[in-house]
């Protein structure tokens, strides 16, 4: 078991726990910089409940940096 954990730590020196907005953006930003990382999320899908009421200007700058444009940011999310 220790050998498996050691292998995972070498492959992914950064583990991100939680696939919310902060976890996802952190993983994307690390990946853009070619930093190996692994993201763990408990839930298999998205929530049908809104979690935010707005996006602040600093967040919009980060989203644009990772390739999200104004159309993606203003589009309502698809619910299942």
N, C-alpha and C positions, 0 to 999 in steps of 0.2 A: 504494500500500500504506500509506503514512504517513497518508493521509486516512482510511482505514478504521480504523486504530489510533487516531487522534485522535477519531473518532466514537465508538468503543467506550469510550475513556477518559472522554469526556464523559457518555455514557449510564450507565456503570458505573465510578464512581471507585474502587470497592473490588473487588478480585478475590480470591476465596478459593480456594485450591488444596487439594483433597481433600474428599471428601464423607463423611468419618468423623463420629463424634459431635461433635467440636469444630467442624469446618467447617459441618456442617448446622445446629447450634444457633447458631453465629455468624451465619450467613446469615438464619436466622429472626429472631433478635433485631434485626439491622440492618433487616430488612424491617418489623418491628413499628414501628420508629422512622422508617419511610419513608426509609431511607437506601438508595439504589440500590446493588446489588451483584450480582456474577455469581460462580457457583460452578462450578469445573471438577473433574470426577472422571474418572479413567482407566477405571474398570470400569463396565459397563452395568447390573450387578445387585448383589445383596447377597451377602455371603460366607456359606457354609454352616458356617463354623468360628466358634466363639465367640471373641470378642476381649476380653471383660471378665468378671470373676467377681463383680462387685458394683457398686452405685451408691452413692456417698457422699451424705450429707444435703444438702450444698450443691448437688450436681447435681440432686437431687430438687426443691429449691426453684426452680431455673432451669427444669426441665422443667414444673413446675406453672405457672410464669409464662407459658410458651408454649402452655399449653392441654392438656398431657398430664396425665391423672388417674392415680390409683393403679392402676386396672384396666389401663390401657395399660402402665404401668411394670412390672407384675407378670406380664403375659401373656408366654408364651414366643413367641419370634419364629418366624414361618413360614419354613420352608426350602423351597427349590425342589427 
